[in-house]
C-alpha cells in the first residue's frame, strides 16, 4: 500500500468514467478529485449531489482528502460544502496563471 511506504496517491477525474471507480476500489488514494462533469450544475442536479455525498462518506471513512474540480459559482460551492467537500478548485477561486508568486 503506497501510504505504508511513505507516499500517497491522488486519483483524478473521479466520475469521468468507470475506470476511476475501479481504481478507487483497488487503491487507497490520499486525494480523490471529483471531475468537473460532476461538479458542474450540481446545485440543480440531485443525482450529482447524492453521488458527491457518497464520495464524501467514502473519503472520510478511508482517510482520503476530497477535492472538487471546476467550481465556477457560489451556488455550486455551497452545495459541495454542504455535501461534505472540504477542498475546491476552479474559476470561482481564481483563474489559472503561468506565474507563481512564492511570496504568498
MDTraj code that builds the backbone (N, CA, C; nanometers):
import mdtraj as md
import numpy as np

residues = "UNK UNK UNK UNK UNK UNK UNK UNK UNK UNK UNK UNK UNK UNK UNK UNK UNK UNK UNK UNK UNK UNK UNK UNK UNK UNK UNK UNK UNK UNK UNK UNK UNK UNK UNK UNK UNK UNK UNK UNK UNK UNK UNK UNK UNK UNK UNK UNK UNK UNK UNK UNK UNK UNK UNK UNK UNK UNK UNK UNK UNK UNK UNK UNK UNK UNK UNK UNK UNK UNK UNK UNK UNK UNK UNK UNK UNK UNK UNK UNK UNK UNK UNK UNK UNK UNK UNK UNK UNK UNK UNK UNK UNK UNK UNK UNK UNK UNK UNK UNK UNK UNK UNK UNK".split()
xyz = np.array([
    [0.0853, -0.1170, 0.0000],
    [0.0000, 0.0000, 0.0000],
    [0.0900, 0.1235, 0.0000],
    [0.0655, 0.2183, -0.0918],
    [0.1519, 0.3358, -0.1016],
    [0.1660, 0.4129, 0.0295],
    [0.0589, 0.4276, 0.1062],
    [0.0678, 0.5026, 0.2323],
    [0.1664, 0.4364, 0.3280],
    [0.1708, 0.3038, 0.3293],
    [0.2615, 0.2320, 0.4174],
    [0.4069, 0.2517, 0.3764],
    [0.4284, 0.2903, 0.2519],
    [0.5631, 0.3113, 0.2003],
    [0.6064, 0.4581, 0.2102],
    [0.5203, 0.5441, 0.2656],
    [0.5582, 0.6823, 0.2888],
    [0.5174, 0.7822, 0.1824],
    [0.4354, 0.7426, 0.0877],
    [0.3877, 0.8383, -0.0116],
    [0.2412, 0.8128, -0.0400],
    [0.1774, 0.9098, -0.1024],
    [0.0347, 0.8979, -0.1292],
    [0.0024, 0.9143, -0.2759],
    [-0.1154, 0.8723, -0.3123],
    [-0.1638, 0.8821, -0.4491],
    [-0.2813, 0.9784, -0.4558],
    [-0.2969, 1.0417, -0.5704],
    [-0.4151, 1.1230, -0.5978],
    [-0.4887, 1.0570, -0.7126],
    [-0.6160, 1.0363, -0.6969],
    [-0.6984, 0.9790, -0.8024],
    [-0.7770, 1.0929, -0.8652],
    [-0.7444, 1.1247, -0.9901],
    [-0.8010, 1.2402, -1.0598],
    [-0.9206, 1.1995, -1.1450],
    [-1.0097, 1.2950, -1.1682],
    [-1.1234, 1.2794, -1.2592],
    [-1.2214, 1.1687, -1.2187],
    [-1.2428, 1.1517, -1.0884],
    [-1.3418, 1.0546, -1.0418],
    [-1.4794, 1.1016, -1.0869],
    [-1.5485, 1.0150, -1.1573],
    [-1.6785, 1.0484, -1.2125],
    [-1.6746, 1.0639, -1.3629],
    [-1.5537, 1.0738, -1.4196],
    [-1.5413, 1.0931, -1.5636],
    [-1.5564, 0.9623, -1.6402],
    [-1.5414, 0.8505, -1.5734],
    [-1.5535, 0.7210, -1.6395],
    [-1.5478, 0.6099, -1.5374],
    [-1.5806, 0.4910, -1.5803],
    [-1.5855, 0.3806, -1.4858],
    [-1.4479, 0.3363, -1.4399],
    [-1.3433, 0.3673, -1.5145],
    [-1.2083, 0.3284, -1.4756],
    [-1.1662, 0.3871, -1.3428],
    [-1.2050, 0.5118, -1.3169],
    [-1.1688, 0.5767, -1.1916],
    [-1.2345, 0.5068, -1.0732],
    [-1.3559, 0.4588, -1.0900],
    [-1.4237, 0.3887, -0.9813],
    [-1.3565, 0.2558, -0.9506],
    [-1.3072, 0.1885, -1.0535],
    [-1.2340, 0.0630, -1.0318],
    [-1.1073, 0.0918, -0.9517],
    [-1.0344, 0.1971, -0.9899],
    [-0.9136, 0.2335, -0.9156],
    [-0.9459, 0.2743, -0.7725],
    [-1.0544, 0.3444, -0.7547],
    [-1.0963, 0.3864, -0.6215],
    [-1.1164, 0.2653, -0.5306],
    [-1.1676, 0.1572, -0.5879],
    [-1.1905, 0.0349, -0.5113],
    [-1.0613, -0.0435, -0.4857],
    [-0.9618, -0.0256, -0.5727],
    [-0.8414, -0.1078, -0.5637],
    [-0.7235, -0.0421, -0.4936],
    [-0.7182, 0.0895, -0.4919],
    [-0.6063, 0.1584, -0.4277],
    [-0.6592, 0.2439, -0.3130],
    [-0.5688, 0.2922, -0.2332],
    [-0.6063, 0.3785, -0.1207],
    [-0.5536, 0.5192, -0.1491],
    [-0.6249, 0.5963, -0.2313],
    [-0.5727, 0.7287, -0.2661],
    [-0.5757, 0.8242, -0.1471],
    [-0.4766, 0.9123, -0.1434],
    [-0.4740, 1.0150, -0.0398],
    [-0.5664, 1.1302, -0.0773],
    [-0.5783, 1.1556, -0.2080],
    [-0.6668, 1.2593, -0.2596],
    [-0.7608, 1.1991, -0.3629],
    [-0.8874, 1.2359, -0.3555],
    [-0.9878, 1.1965, -0.4541],
    [-1.0402, 1.3250, -0.5152],
    [-1.0156, 1.3434, -0.6454],
    [-1.0570, 1.4656, -0.7131],
    [-1.1816, 1.4376, -0.7968],
    [-1.2890, 1.5058, -0.7631],
    [-1.4163, 1.4884, -0.8330],
    [-1.4103, 1.5640, -0.9654],
    [-1.4381, 1.4955, -1.0728],
    [-1.4327, 1.5550, -1.2060],
    [-1.5331, 1.6688, -1.2204],
    [-1.4959, 1.7683, -1.3011],
    [-1.5835, 1.8842, -1.3191],
    [-1.7157, 1.8492, -1.3863],
    [-1.7243, 1.7359, -1.4524],
    [-1.8523, 1.6960, -1.5108],
    [-1.9552, 1.6649, -1.4019],
    [-1.9086, 1.6282, -1.2849],
    [-1.9972, 1.6056, -1.1704],
    [-2.0236, 1.7377, -1.0978],
    [-1.9213, 1.8186, -1.0845],
    [-1.9327, 1.9474, -1.0156],
    [-2.0268, 2.0435, -1.0874],
    [-2.0177, 2.0462, -1.2183],
    [-2.0944, 2.1427, -1.2986],
    [-2.2436, 2.1273, -1.2752],
    [-2.3085, 2.2352, -1.2352],
    [-2.4533, 2.2415, -1.2120],
    [-2.5023, 2.1467, -1.1027],
    [-2.4144, 2.1114, -1.0103],
    [-2.4549, 2.0221, -0.9014],
    [-2.5672, 2.0833, -0.8180],
    [-2.5749, 2.2155, -0.8169],
    [-2.6791, 2.2833, -0.7392],
    [-2.8190, 2.2602, -0.7942],
    [-2.8300, 2.2132, -0.9186],
    [-2.9624, 2.1867, -0.9760],
    [-2.9816, 2.0397, -1.0140],
    [-2.8923, 1.9525, -0.9704],
    [-2.8997, 1.8112, -1.0070],
    [-2.8886, 1.7229, -0.8820],
    [-3.0019, 1.6730, -0.8321],
    [-2.9986, 1.5923, -0.7090],
    [-2.9205, 1.4617, -0.7216],
    [-2.9113, 1.4058, -0.8419],
    [-2.8348, 1.2817, -0.8591],
    [-2.6857, 1.3072, -0.8401],
    [-2.6364, 1.4165, -0.8958],
    [-2.4956, 1.4526, -0.8767],
    [-2.4681, 1.4805, -0.7295],
    [-2.5596, 1.5492, -0.6646],
    [-2.5434, 1.5814, -0.5232],
    [-2.5313, 1.4539, -0.4409],
    [-2.6167, 1.3577, -0.4667],
    [-2.6131, 1.2309, -0.3927],
    [-2.4818, 1.1564, -0.4179],
    [-2.4330, 1.1591, -0.5420],
    [-2.3059, 1.0932, -0.5740],
    [-2.1914, 1.1563, -0.4937],
    [-2.1902, 1.2878, -0.4858],
    [-2.0852, 1.3565, -0.4119],
    [-2.0966, 1.3276, -0.2622],
    [-2.2169, 1.3208, -0.2110],
    [-2.2355, 1.2849, -0.0700],
    [-2.1779, 1.1460, -0.0416],
    [-2.2000, 1.0526, -0.1330],
    [-2.1461, 0.9171, -0.1157],
    [-1.9934, 0.9174, -0.1232],
    [-1.9369, 0.9944, -0.2167],
    [-1.7916, 1.0053, -0.2261],
    [-1.7338, 1.0697, -0.1000],
    [-1.8043, 1.1656, -0.0454],
    [-1.7602, 1.2309, 0.0778],
    [-1.7560, 1.1318, 0.1932],
    [-1.8595, 1.0523, 0.2055],
    [-1.8633, 0.9499, 0.3107],
    [-1.7500, 0.8498, 0.2919],
    [-1.7280, 0.8079, 0.1687],
    [-1.6198, 0.7140, 0.1380],
    [-1.4844, 0.7751, 0.1742],
    [-1.4627, 0.8998, 0.1326],
    [-1.3351, 0.9667, 0.1604],
    [-1.3107, 0.9778, 0.3104],
    [-1.4113, 1.0200, 0.3843],
    [-1.3954, 1.0340, 0.5294],
    [-1.3644, 0.8993, 0.5943],
    [-1.4311, 0.7950, 0.5495],
    [-1.4117, 0.6645, 0.6133],
    [-1.2782, 0.6004, 0.5759],
    [-1.2149, 0.6458, 0.4682],
    [-1.0861, 0.5890, 0.4281],
    [-0.9691, 0.6825, 0.4555],
    [-0.9979, 0.8023, 0.5076],
    [-0.8915, 0.8974, 0.5373],
    [-0.8398, 0.9732, 0.4167],
    [-0.9152, 0.9739, 0.3087],
    [-0.8741, 1.0465, 0.1876],
    [-0.9252, 1.1907, 0.1938],
    [-0.8580, 1.2786, 0.1225],
    [-0.8998, 1.4180, 0.1094],
    [-0.9809, 1.4307, -0.0195],
    [-1.0973, 1.4907, -0.0105],
    [-1.1854, 1.5058, -0.1257],
    [-1.1723, 1.6465, -0.1824],
    [-1.1518, 1.6557, -0.3143],
    [-1.1343, 1.7831, -0.3838],
    [-1.2324, 1.7885, -0.4998],
    [-1.3055, 1.8983, -0.5125],
    [-1.3957, 1.9178, -0.6266],
    [-1.3274, 2.0089, -0.7277],
    [-1.3213, 1.9636, -0.8521],
    [-1.2621, 2.0421, -0.9605],
    [-1.3699, 2.1208, -1.0339],
    [-1.3298, 2.2313, -1.0950],
    [-1.4177, 2.3040, -1.1857],
    [-1.5309, 2.3799, -1.1199],
    [-1.5118, 2.4275, -0.9976],
    [-1.6162, 2.5034, -0.9283],
    [-1.6167, 2.6451, -0.9860],
    [-1.7295, 2.6831, -1.0456],
    [-1.7355, 2.8120, -1.1149],
    [-1.8253, 2.9154, -1.0489],
    [-1.9168, 2.8740, -0.9623],
    [-2.0016, 2.9753, -0.8991],
    [-2.0325, 2.9373, -0.7547],
    [-2.0815, 3.0369, -0.6815],
    [-2.1058, 3.0201, -0.5381],
    [-2.2118, 2.9148, -0.5088],
    [-2.3117, 2.9012, -0.5950],
    [-2.4170, 2.8019, -0.5727],
    [-2.3592, 2.6605, -0.5754],
    [-2.2695, 2.6344, -0.6697],
    [-2.2037, 2.5031, -0.6746],
    [-2.1209, 2.4816, -0.5480],
    [-2.0451, 2.5826, -0.5088],
    [-1.9603, 2.5716, -0.3888],
    [-2.0440, 2.5451, -0.2644],
    [-2.1571, 2.6123, -0.2521],
    [-2.2438, 2.5924, -0.1355],
    [-2.2936, 2.4490, -0.1264],
    [-2.3377, 2.3936, -0.2387],
    [-2.3874, 2.2555, -0.2400],
    [-2.2742, 2.1574, -0.2105],
    [-2.1586, 2.1806, -0.2698],
    [-2.0436, 2.0931, -0.2455],
    [-2.0033, 2.0957, -0.0979],
    [-1.9990, 2.2139, -0.0403],
    [-1.9641, 2.2272, 0.1012],
    [-2.0654, 2.1528, 0.1882],
    [-2.1938, 2.1693, 0.1572],
    [-2.2992, 2.1008, 0.2337],
    [-2.2919, 1.9491, 0.2168],
    [-2.2402, 1.9034, 0.1028],
    [-2.2274, 1.7597, 0.0772],
    [-2.1026, 1.7001, 0.1421],
    [-2.0216, 1.7861, 0.2040],
    [-1.9049, 1.7354, 0.2751],
    [-1.7735, 1.7475, 0.2020],
    [-1.7689, 1.8322, 0.0986],
    [-1.6442, 1.8509, 0.0232],
    [-1.5669, 1.9679, 0.0850],
    [-1.4514, 1.9396, 0.1461],
    [-1.3778, 2.0459, 0.2135],
    [-1.2839, 2.1266, 0.1234],
    [-1.2445, 2.0693, 0.0104],
    [-1.1474, 2.1341, -0.0782],
    [-1.2067, 2.1517, -0.2175],
    [-1.1857, 2.2710, -0.2756],
    [-1.2398, 2.3003, -0.4087],
    [-1.1396, 2.3809, -0.4885],
    [-1.1485, 2.3660, -0.6198],
    [-1.0683, 2.4480, -0.7092],
    [-1.1524, 2.4836, -0.8297],
    [-1.1215, 2.5950, -0.8917],
    [-1.1958, 2.6374, -1.0093],
    [-1.1974, 2.7877, -1.0239],
    [-1.2613, 2.8342, -1.1299],
    [-1.2643, 2.9767, -1.1625],
    [-1.3273, 3.0622, -1.0536],
    [-1.4133, 3.0056, -0.9701],
    [-1.4706, 3.0828, -0.8601],
    [-1.3598, 3.1370, -0.7690],
    [-1.2540, 3.0603, -0.7550],
    [-1.1457, 3.0955, -0.6635],
    [-1.0278, 3.1632, -0.7324],
    [-1.0156, 3.1475, -0.8619],
    [-0.9072, 3.2112, -0.9358],
    [-0.8830, 3.1437, -1.0690],
    [-0.8392, 3.2222, -1.1632],
    [-0.8053, 3.1704, -1.2955],
    [-0.6642, 3.1120, -1.2929],
    [-0.6377, 3.0145, -1.3784],
    [-0.5015, 2.9609, -1.3881],
    [-0.4038, 3.0710, -1.4292],
    [-0.2833, 3.0604, -1.3813],
    [-0.1811, 3.1580, -1.4155],
    [-0.0510, 3.0875, -1.4477],
    [0.0310, 3.1533, -1.5253],
    [0.1624, 3.0975, -1.5576],
    [0.2648, 3.1367, -1.4539],
    [0.2365, 3.2448, -1.3815],
    [0.3299, 3.2959, -1.2829],
    [0.3027, 3.2344, -1.1459],
    [0.4083, 3.2054, -1.0746],
    [0.3969, 3.1539, -0.9395],
    [0.4545, 3.2576, -0.8454],
    [0.3712, 3.3088, -0.7570],
    [0.4168, 3.4066, -0.6588],
    [0.4579, 3.3313, -0.5337],
    [0.5850, 3.3158, -0.5126],
    [0.6351, 3.2387, -0.3989],
    [0.6302, 3.3173, -0.2688],
    [0.5923, 3.4439, -0.2751],
    [0.5858, 3.5275, -0.1550],
    [0.4501, 3.5228, -0.0865],
    [0.3544, 3.4479, -0.1418],
    [0.2230, 3.4418, -0.0784],
    [0.1991, 3.3063, -0.0189],
])
top = md.Topology()
chain = top.add_chain()
for i, resn in enumerate(residues, 1):
    res = top.add_residue(resn, chain, resSeq=i)
    for name in ("N", "CA", "C"):
        top.add_atom(name, md.element.get_by_symbol(name[0]), res)
traj = md.Trajectory(xyz[None], top)
